[in-house]
Amino acid sequence: MSGGASLLLTVLNLVNSDQLKEIQPKVIRLLHRLAINKECPSNYIYYQNPNPWLQMKLYKALQIWSPPEDKGTLGMVEEIVTKILKKTDASEAINKNNI
């Protein structure tokens, strides 16, 4: 998946991002599954954070697109951002804070 996300980022930077707008909801659902539902194999969890490397690539892809028009999809994005901003605790572990 990480390789696919890297390919997506490359393609999004080469073409008009509106051409790939139809996959935006799928990217948001995947990000929601990782960030909110924590659906991830245990060997991809780093400091209780499911696959942070893939999450960062998906966040970068979302940066390229304009906000989703669908209210349900936009609600998922708001839920993800709210969790990151309000429910992230600081820790004494530097690596965990970096995540």
C-alpha positions, 0 to 999 in steps of 0.5 A: 500500500505504501508503494501505491500511495507513493505512486499516487502522489507522483501521478497527482503531481504530474497531472491535473488532480481533478482527473483523479478526484473520483479516488479521493473518497477511497483515500479518505476512507482508508485514512479513516480506517487507519487513523480512527478505527486503527485497522492495521496489522500489528506489525505495522503499528508504531507507538500505538499509531497504525502505519504512520508512514502510509498515513503521511502519504495519504495526508499529502495526497489530500493536500493536493485535492480541493476539499471533498464536496460530499458531506459524509466524506468531508465529515470523515476528514473533519473527524480525522483532523479533530482526533489529531488535534484534540486527542493526541497526548504528549509523551516522554518518548521522543519518537512517539511525539514525532508520530 
